[in-house]
Amino acid sequence: MPDASTPVPRHLAPAQVAELLGVGVDEIVALILEGRLRGARLGVPAAWRVEEQSIADYLAEQAEEARRMALWRQANAASFPELWGPPLRLGD
């Protein structure tokens, strides 16, 4: 039996997760099958349930990916040749 001080993970139905994220239920199931959301089939009949903490982890992962893409775009914009002039040629 779990210790009373240890929180029990909460599990949500894919429809609840889809509503939270503003996407379709099929997309949530696909994210579970891809391993991007932690889910398990529980109950009789078995139905998907998503661990609540995995939603927070997924959103943090998405925010980090968006941050990295913004930095990449910023770096690409700063490396346009018109900003730096023509390339230097050795031996000229």
C-alpha positions in Angstrom: 0.0 0.0 0.0 1.4 3.4 -0.9 2.6 5.7 1.9 0.1 8.4 2.8 2.7 11.1 2.2 3.4 9.8 -1.4 1.0 11.4 -3.9 -0.8 8.9 -6.1 -0.4 9.8 -9.8 -3.7 11.0 -11.3 -4.7 9.4 -14.7 -6.9 11.2 -17.2 -8.9 9.8 -20.1 -7.6 10.8 -23.6 -10.8 12.9 -24.1 -9.9 15.0 -21.0 -6.3 15.4 -22.2 -7.5 16.4 -25.7 -9.7 19.0 -24.2 -6.9 20.4 -22.0 -4.5 20.6 -25.0 -7.1 21.6 -27.6 -6.4 18.7 -29.9 -8.3 15.6 -31.0 -8.5 12.3 -29.1 -6.8 10.5 -31.9 -3.8 12.8 -31.6 -3.6 12.0 -27.9 -3.7 8.3 -28.6 -1.0 8.7 -31.2 1.2 10.6 -28.7 0.8 7.7 -26.3 1.7 5.1 -28.9 4.8 7.2 -29.9 5.8 7.3 -26.2 5.6 11.1 -26.0 2.8 10.8 -23.4 2.9 8.1 -20.7 -0.3 6.1 -20.9 -1.6 2.7 -19.9 -4.7 0.7 -20.7 -6.7 0.4 -17.4 -10.0 -1.1 -16.4 -12.4 -3.5 -17.9 -13.0 -3.0 -20.8 -9.4 -1.6 -21.1 -9.3 2.1 -21.9 -6.3 4.4 -22.3 -5.4 6.6 -19.3 -2.7 9.3 -19.3 -0.6 10.1 -16.3 -1.1 13.7 -15.4 2.6 14.5 -14.9 3.4 13.3 -18.4 1.2 16.1 -19.7 3.3 18.7 -17.9 6.5 16.9 -19.1 5.2 16.9 -22.7 4.3 20.6 -22.6 7.7 21.4 -21.1 9.3 19.4 -24.0 7.3 21.3 -26.5 8.2 24.7 -25.0 11.9 23.7 -25.0 11.7 22.6 -28.7 10.0 26.0 -29.6 12.7 27.9 -27.7 15.5 26.0 -29.6 13.8 26.6 -33.0 13.5 30.3 -32.2 17.2 30.4 -31.4 18.0 28.5 -34.6 15.9 30.9 -36.7 17.6 33.8 -35.0 21.1 32.4 -35.7 20.2 31.8 -39.3 18.9 35.3 -39.8 22.2 36.7 -38.3 24.2 34.6 -40.8 22.8 36.0 -44.0 25.7 37.0 -46.4 24.2 40.5 -47.0 24.7 41.3 -43.3 28.4 40.3 -43.4 29.4 41.3 -46.9 31.0 39.1 -49.6 33.0 36.1 -48.4 36.8 36.6 -48.1 38.9 34.9 -50.6 42.4 33.7 -49.7 45.2 34.6 -52.1 43.4 37.5 -53.8 
